[in-house]
Amino acid sequence: MRVMISCGEPSGDLYAGALARELRRIDPNVELTGFGGAHLRRAGASLSGDFSGLSVTGLLEVARVLPRTYAIYKRLVADLHAKRPDVLVAVDFPDFNFRLAHAARALRIPVVYYISPQLWAWRPGRMKTMRRIADRVLVIFPFEEKLYRDAGVPVQWVGHPLLDVADSPEPRDRFLQHHGLDATRPVVALLPGSRRNELRAILPGLAAAARLIATKLPGTQFMLARAPYLPDELFASLTEMSDLRVAMIDGGADHVLAAADVALVASGTVTVQAALHGCPMVVVYRLSPLTYRLGRPFVQVDSFAMANLVAGRKIVPELMQDDFTPERVAAEALPLLLDRDAAARMRRDLQLVRSRLGEPGASARAARAVVEVAAGRSTSLG
């Protein structure tokens, strides 16, 4: 069996790597090729492109990486012609993967879309495109299945792969001690995103909020979960604050979230990750003003944080764009540090999110679906 997998950002690479390992359990001789990062490569895939530096948000940022993105796209299309995989698995990253899927369908190569983009939230007209390009869509949130099915898209809910790939955290006291922190004092986690332009837009505000929190609650300690591939200079706004006690931790988001009393997080997959660990959070995000003005009319939801969308109501505070100020972040975080009842209420709500993500085994269920499509069996579950 020959499988091409295409993913373009760190979270997609994490899930793609887990999927590739499950495919290899089903067929030890499977040939894995495609586009991704370290997780997919370690799972045994031969990559024609690496996404490092390509995962960005914003119109100007996307324009800067277009030449390299197009070069990788051309290599993958050439691989589709030369290697004729039995199936293409597209993992999120829609602006790239939609085009690659069109190329695959033109060659009569079936397409499985895994970790489907949030079409119901952003530019829903793309659902028609999905109906044309996908032999099966594998969704990770339960509410997505009906939306796709009602739109005539062959769909299967497999559950959330974070349940499979999340690290088992170290005991809290030992983890904090290892990083020079005191387990008897408040601990705030900072997770400012995994893209360079995210850090430039978000980390200075979180760093300023951290200083306000430390002023109001002396003795507060901070941990920053640092995503891979990012240069040191992006973290200068935090590391230059010598008056703050900050532990910089490479990767290890699961350990950081499990050990923190409160997390300040960029909107994205990490809000689900925090929910899995029952970590109270404040969610923030900021785009360039031009990108936000142009994109806001196409957004179809009132909430941005996945934890709120899965819960079906607002359970964690969201501070987006102009609402994202250091003062507002500190004002939302401090009650969660000072009021045990408020923190406990949020933890109970986050348990609801955890219960709605399905059972472990999403990666294995996704792998079986990929094998079915590759083998030419029925692509519709209805």
Secondary structure, 3 states (H helix, E strand, C coil): CEEEEEECCHHHHHHHHHHHHHHHHHCCCCEEEEEECHHHHHCCCEEEEECCCCCCCCHHHHHHHHHHHHHHHHHHHHHHHHHCCCEEEEECCHHHHHHHHHHHHHCCCCEEEECCCCCCCECCCHHHHHHHHCCEEEECCHHHHHHHHHCCCCEEECCCCHHHHCCCCCCHHHHHHHCCCCCCCCEEEEECCCCHHHHHHHHHHHHHHHHHHHHHCCCCEEEEEECCCCCHHHHHHHHCCCCCCEEEEECCHHHHHHHCCEEEEECCHHHHHHHHCCCCEEEEECCCHHHHHHHHHHECCCCCCHHHHHHCCCCCCEEEHHHCCHHHHHHHHHHHHHCHHHHHHHHHHHHHHHHCCCCCCHHHHHHHHHHHHHCCCCCCCC
